[in-house]
């Protein structure tokens, strides 16, 4: 199974099974797999939206998925830089801290696999 076809799954099945079910079947299986956009494009849109809306709880997960879906580190940093002027400086500042942490975690995972 490639990274692009690897299914995303909600992480709260232990406490909210119905929310998990509808998240997995509607959001991750239907919305994310529609043919109109690639997973990479959807990741870029999602990350930009989460940054703009200051959704810092969901951002780390989607930053990781963006990397898995082929969005480059340079592109992610450029999105944050661009959004600083549209979503606000504090929003971008918070996002870049989460980006740094996500990159470090990805590096640590790569090092442990190598």
N, CA, C and O of each residue as an XYZ file, in Angstrom:
456
protein
N       0.848     -1.172      0.000
C       0.000      0.000      0.000
C       0.893      1.235      0.000
O       1.744      1.371      0.879
N       0.722      2.131     -0.958
C       1.532      3.339     -1.009
C       1.034      4.325      0.034
O      -0.062      4.181      0.576
N       1.874      5.346      0.310
C       1.474      6.358      1.285
C       0.199      7.062      0.843
O      -0.650      7.388      1.672
N       0.058      7.300     -0.461
C      -1.132      8.003     -0.937
C      -2.390      7.159     -0.779
O      -3.481      7.706     -0.616
N      -2.258      5.835     -0.823
C      -3.441      4.988     -0.683
C      -3.619      4.479      0.741
O      -4.640      3.869      1.056
N      -2.635      4.724      1.606
C      -2.737      4.313      3.003
C      -3.894      5.073      3.647
O      -3.892      6.304      3.644
N      -4.874      4.374      4.194
C      -6.049      5.076      4.725
C      -5.733      5.859      5.989
O      -4.980      5.399      6.848
N      -6.318      7.047      6.093
C      -6.244      7.814      7.330
C      -7.354      7.302      8.238
O      -8.408      6.881      7.762
N      -7.118      7.338      9.517
C      -8.107      6.874     10.474
C      -8.148      7.808     11.661
O      -7.116      8.317     12.099
N      -9.330      8.032     12.176
C      -9.511      8.890     13.348
C      -8.894      8.221     14.576
O      -8.982      7.002     14.725
N      -8.273      9.005     15.454
C      -7.552      8.427     16.589
C      -8.366      8.284     17.875
O      -7.794      7.989     18.925
N      -9.650      8.479     17.823
C     -10.421      8.487     19.071
C     -11.486      7.400     19.128
O     -12.516      7.587     19.776
N     -11.266      6.289     18.474
C     -12.223      5.189     18.462
C     -12.534      4.613     19.823
O     -13.620      4.071     20.030
N     -11.603      4.716     20.760
C     -11.814      4.166     22.091
C     -12.876      4.928     22.882
O     -13.520      4.354     23.759
N     -13.064      6.205     22.583
C     -14.000      7.008     23.367
C     -15.222      7.455     22.562
O     -16.292      7.680     23.128
N     -15.064      7.582     21.250
C     -16.166      8.072     20.411
C     -16.296      7.218     19.160
O     -15.925      7.658     18.071
N     -16.817      6.000     19.299
C     -16.858      5.086     18.149
C     -17.691      5.610     16.979
O     -17.307      5.393     15.830
N     -18.794      6.277     17.216
C     -19.613      6.779     16.106
C     -18.908      7.926     15.390
O     -18.906      7.981     14.160
N     -18.308      8.847     16.152
C     -17.544      9.931     15.530
C     -16.403      9.357     14.691
O     -16.115      9.847     13.599
N     -15.762      8.318     15.212
C     -14.694      7.654     14.467
C     -15.235      7.046     13.179
O     -14.639      7.201     12.113
N     -16.353      6.361     13.279
C     -16.951      5.717     12.098
C     -17.271      6.741     11.004
O     -16.905      6.541      9.845
N     -17.947      7.828     11.362
C     -18.321      8.794     10.310
C     -17.114      9.574      9.801
O     -17.073      9.960      8.633
N     -16.131      9.808     10.672
C     -14.905     10.463     10.220
C     -14.174      9.572      9.218
O     -13.754     10.029      8.155
N     -14.030      8.303      9.571
C     -13.313      7.376      8.692
C     -14.038      7.152      7.375
O     -13.406      7.161      6.318
N     -15.359      6.949      7.414
C     -16.076      6.596      6.188
C     -16.431      7.800      5.328
O     -16.372      7.717      4.101
N     -16.798      8.915      5.946
C     -17.202     10.076      5.149
C     -16.010     10.971      4.823
O     -15.754     11.268      3.656
N     -15.282     11.400      5.853
C     -14.174     12.320      5.596
C     -13.000     11.626      4.919
O     -12.582     12.023      3.831
N     -12.468     10.588      5.563
C     -11.242      9.989      5.045
C     -11.465      9.070      3.847
O     -10.628      9.039      2.944
N     -12.564      8.324      3.811
C     -12.787      7.406      2.690
C     -13.510      8.056      1.514
O     -13.259      7.687      0.367
N     -14.401      9.011      1.770
C     -15.158      9.637      0.686
C     -14.528     10.962      0.256
O     -14.077     11.094     -0.882
N     -14.497     11.914      1.133
C     -14.034     13.258      0.773
C     -12.576     13.244      0.311
O     -12.249     13.816     -0.728
N     -11.704     12.595      1.078
C     -10.284     12.609      0.735
C      -9.957     11.789     -0.517
O      -8.878     11.959     -1.084
N     -10.835     10.924     -0.954
C     -10.542     10.062     -2.105
C     -11.332     10.445     -3.362
O     -11.312      9.721     -4.358
N     -12.017     11.575     -3.310
C     -12.720     12.028     -4.506
C     -11.703     12.281     -5.619
O     -10.574     12.683     -5.341
N     -12.087     12.054     -6.868
C     -11.116     12.119     -7.957
C     -10.712     13.532     -8.400
O      -9.766     13.665     -9.176
N     -11.373     14.566     -7.948
C     -11.115     15.916     -8.449
C      -9.790     16.527     -8.054
O      -9.284     17.405     -8.754
N      -9.211     16.079     -6.938
C      -7.927     16.601     -6.464
C      -7.065     15.439     -5.985
O      -7.577     14.423     -5.515
N      -5.772     15.599     -6.108
C      -4.856     14.583     -5.582
C      -4.776     14.704     -4.066
O      -5.175     15.718     -3.494
N      -4.262     13.671     -3.425
C      -4.045     13.721     -1.978
C      -3.073     14.845     -1.632
O      -3.214     15.491     -0.594
N      -2.092     15.077     -2.492
C      -1.129     16.166     -2.281
C      -1.841     17.513     -2.278
O      -1.628     18.333     -1.386
N      -2.686     17.737     -3.278
C      -3.429     18.997     -3.345
C      -4.342     19.160     -2.134
O      -4.426     20.241     -1.552
N      -5.022     18.085     -1.760
C      -5.912     18.146     -0.590
C      -5.120     18.450      0.676
O      -5.590     19.190      1.541
N      -3.931     17.889      0.789
C      -3.091     18.182      1.950
C      -2.699     19.652      1.988
O      -2.735     20.271      3.052
N      -2.330     20.217      0.855
C      -1.951     21.629      0.827
C      -3.133     22.518      1.230
O      -2.971     23.464      2.001
N      -4.299     22.213      0.712
C      -5.494     22.982      1.054
C      -5.811     22.837      2.538
O      -6.116     23.820      3.213
N      -5.738     21.622      3.033
C      -6.059     21.360      4.437
C      -5.082     22.064      5.362
O      -5.499     22.705      6.327
N      -3.792     21.957      5.087
C      -2.786     22.614      5.926
C      -2.986     24.126      5.904
O      -2.947     24.768      6.953
N      -3.199     24.696      4.736
C      -3.420     26.144      4.648
C      -4.662     26.561      5.435
O      -4.656     27.587      6.116
N      -5.707     25.778      5.341
C      -6.935     26.091      6.082
C      -6.718     25.990      7.583
O      -7.156     26.858      8.339
N      -6.046     24.937      8.013
C      -5.806     24.764      9.442
C      -4.925     25.871     10.004
O      -5.151     26.338     11.121
N      -3.925     26.293      9.241
C      -3.087     27.419      9.676
C      -3.938     28.679      9.775
O      -3.908     29.375     10.790
N      -4.692     28.968      8.730
C      -5.490     30.194      8.685
C      -6.531     30.258      9.797
O      -6.801     31.326     10.346
N      -7.108     29.115     10.120
C      -8.156     29.061     11.143
C      -7.598     28.812     12.547
O      -8.357     28.682     13.507
N      -6.279     28.746     12.659
C      -5.589     28.529     13.932
C      -6.066     27.243     14.599
O      -6.353     27.216     15.796
N      -6.145     26.181     13.806
C      -6.566     24.881     14.311
C      -5.322     24.070     14.660
O      -4.976     23.104     13.979
N      -4.662     24.487     15.732
C      -3.363     23.903     16.070
C      -3.449     22.487     16.603
O      -2.438     21.787     16.640
N      -4.614     22.050     17.012
C      -4.754     20.665     17.468
C      -4.653     19.690     16.296
O      -4.036     18.633     16.421
N      -5.243     20.033     15.182
C      -5.261     19.145     14.012
C      -4.053     19.339     13.094
O      -3.727     18.459     12.297
N      -3.394     20.491     13.209
C      -2.311     20.810     12.274
C      -1.160     19.814     12.271
O      -0.726     19.431     11.185
N      -0.636     19.369     13.403
C       0.495     18.424     13.339
C       0.175     17.142     12.561
O       0.995     16.681     11.768
N      -0.998     16.574     12.780
C      -1.378     15.370     12.038
C      -1.363     15.646     10.529
O      -0.816     14.860      9.754
N      -1.964     16.761     10.124
C      -2.064     17.046      8.693
C      -0.744     17.512      8.088
O      -0.525     17.338      6.890
N       0.133     18.098      8.890
C       1.481     18.384      8.383
C       2.200     17.077      8.057
O       2.850     16.963      7.018
N       2.083     16.101      8.942
C       2.688     14.787      8.677
C       2.103     14.131      7.447
O       2.834     13.569      6.631
N       0.770     14.198      7.308
C       0.126     13.625      6.114
C       0.563     14.370      4.865
O       0.738     13.755      3.814
N       0.742     15.676      4.958
C       1.194     16.454      3.798
C       2.562     15.960      3.335
O       2.789     15.782      2.138
N       3.464     15.740      4.275
C       4.783     15.201      3.911
C       4.631     13.833      3.255
O       5.271     13.559      2.239
N       3.795     12.978      3.824
C       3.557     11.646      3.245
C       2.943     11.750      1.855
O       3.203     10.908      0.996
N       2.127     12.785      1.628
C       1.437     12.950      0.346
C       2.260     13.725     -0.674
O       1.743     14.078     -1.734
N       3.532     14.000     -0.378
C       4.425     14.593     -1.362
C       4.592     16.097     -1.301
O       5.263     16.669     -2.160
N       4.007     16.758     -0.316
C       4.251     18.186     -0.147
C       5.644     18.320      0.456
O       5.957     17.656      1.444
N       6.472     19.164     -0.123
C       7.847     19.289      0.361
C       7.922     20.193      1.588
O       7.013     20.976      1.866
N       9.009     20.064      2.297
C       9.245     20.934      3.451
C       9.300     22.395      3.015
O       8.744     23.271      3.678
N       9.966     22.647      1.909
C      10.045     24.028      1.413
C       8.664     24.583      1.091
O       8.384     25.750      1.361
N       7.806     23.754      0.516
C       6.447     24.202      0.205
C       5.653     24.499      1.476
O       4.897     25.469      1.525
N       5.822     23.677      2.491
C       5.115     23.906      3.753
C       5.574     25.221      4.382
O       4.747     26.019      4.823
N       6.880     25.448      4.424
C       7.401     26.696      4.990
C       6.919     27.888      4.166
O       6.577     28.931      4.724
N       6.891     27.740      2.866
C       6.409     28.825      2.007
C       4.928     29.111      2.240
O       4.512     30.269      2.209
N       4.122     28.062      2.475
C       2.705     28.287      2.802
C       2.585     29.128      4.063
O       1.809     30.082      4.107
N       3.353     28.775      5.089
C       3.282     29.523      6.346
C       3.703     30.973      6.112
O       3.051     31.897      6.597
N       4.779     31.169      5.377
C       5.264     32.522      5.087
C       4.204     33.326      4.349
O       3.942     34.477      4.699
N       3.605     32.741      3.351
C       2.561     33.411      2.572
C       1.354     33.736      3.452
O       0.799     34.832      3.382
N       0.961     32.778      4.270
C      -0.226     32.972      5.111
C      -0.004     33.982      6.226
O      -0.976     34.492      6.783
N       1.236     34.285      6.569
C       1.494     35.310      7.581
C       0.824     36.629      7.199
O       0.397     37.389      8.068
N       0.735     36.895      5.908
C       0.147     38.150      5.437
C      -1.366     38.091      5.268
O      -2.014     39.130      5.149
N      -1.930     36.902      5.257
C      -3.367     36.738      5.075
C      -4.071     36.251      6.335
O      -5.216     36.622      6.593
N      -3.396     35.428      7.111
C      -4.006     34.858      8.315
C      -3.486     35.519      9.590
O      -4.072     35.356     10.660
N      -2.392     36.261      9.475
C      -1.847     36.971     10.617
C      -0.509     36.430     11.081
O      -0.209     35.242     10.960
N       0.275     37.339     11.611
C       1.621     36.991     12.058
C       1.606     36.000     13.217
O       2.362     35.030     13.177
N       0.775     36.197     14.257
C       0.762     35.221     15.354
C       0.355     33.824     14.893
O       0.883     32.829     15.389
N      -0.566     33.747     13.963
C      -0.991     32.460     13.421
C       0.178     31.764     12.726
O       0.411     30.572     12.930
N       0.908     32.514     11.909
C       2.061     31.946     11.208
C       3.170     31.570     12.193
O       3.818     30.534     12.038
N       3.382     32.401     13.189
C       4.411     32.118     14.187
C       4.111     30.824     14.936
O       5.008     30.013     15.166
N       2.871     30.635     15.311
C       2.484     29.390     15.979
C       2.641     28.208     15.032
O       3.150     27.158     15.423
N       2.206     28.379     13.790
C       2.298     27.294     12.807
C       3.738     26.881     12.561
O       4.027     25.689     12.455
N       4.647     27.843     12.469
C       6.032     27.496     12.149
C       6.664     26.691     13.283
O       7.525     25.847     13.036
N       6.246     26.943     14.518
C       6.714     26.113     15.631
C       6.243     24.678     15.495
O       6.998     23.744     15.767
N       4.990     24.497     15.074
C       4.460     23.145     14.857
C       5.120     22.486     13.658
O       5.337     21.275     13.657
N       5.440     23.271     12.639
C       6.158     22.749     11.472
C       7.533     22.248     11.908
O       7.946     21.153     11.526
N       8.235     23.038     12.698
C       9.566     22.628     13.180
C       9.478     21.291     13.914
O      10.281     20.389     13.673
N       8.499     21.169     14.810
C       8.333     19.932     15.582
C       7.989     18.751     14.665
O       8.515     17.653     14.844
N       7.111     18.976     13.691
C       6.735     17.915     12.752
C       7.938     17.446     11.946
O       8.124     16.245     11.752
N       8.754     18.380     11.475
C       9.954     18.009     10.720
C      10.912     17.208     11.600
O      11.480     16.215     11.145
N      11.096     17.624     12.841
C      11.994     16.912     13.751
C      11.486     15.492     14.013
O      12.269     14.543     14.048
N      10.178     15.353     14.195
C       9.605     14.017     14.416
C       9.763     13.140     13.178
O      10.044     11.947     13.297
N       9.583     13.723     11.984
C       9.770     12.963     10.748
C      11.226     12.530     10.606
O      11.504     11.408     10.180
N      12.157     13.417     10.962
C      13.574     13.071     10.910
C      13.898     11.938     11.880
O      14.658     11.026     11.552
N      13.318     12.003     13.071
C      13.565     10.962     14.072
C      13.019      9.610     13.597
O      13.660      8.576     13.786
N      11.835      9.626     12.980
C      11.277      8.371     12.444
C      12.165      7.820     11.340
O      12.410      6.615     11.285
N      12.648      8.685     10.464
C      13.527      8.247      9.372
C      14.819      7.670      9.913
O      15.312      6.664      9.402
N      15.371      8.292     10.938
C      16.627      7.812     11.521
C      16.449      6.451     12.185
O      17.356      5.618     12.152
N      15.285      6.224     12.786
C      15.055      4.943     13.453
C      14.809      3.817     12.463
O      15.025      2.648     12.783
N      14.356      4.165     11.256
C      14.117      3.161     10.218
C      15.415      2.813      9.508
O      15.609      1.673      9.086
N      16.298      3.783      9.377
C      17.547      3.604      8.623
C      18.536      2.727      9.315
O      19.626      2.493      8.793
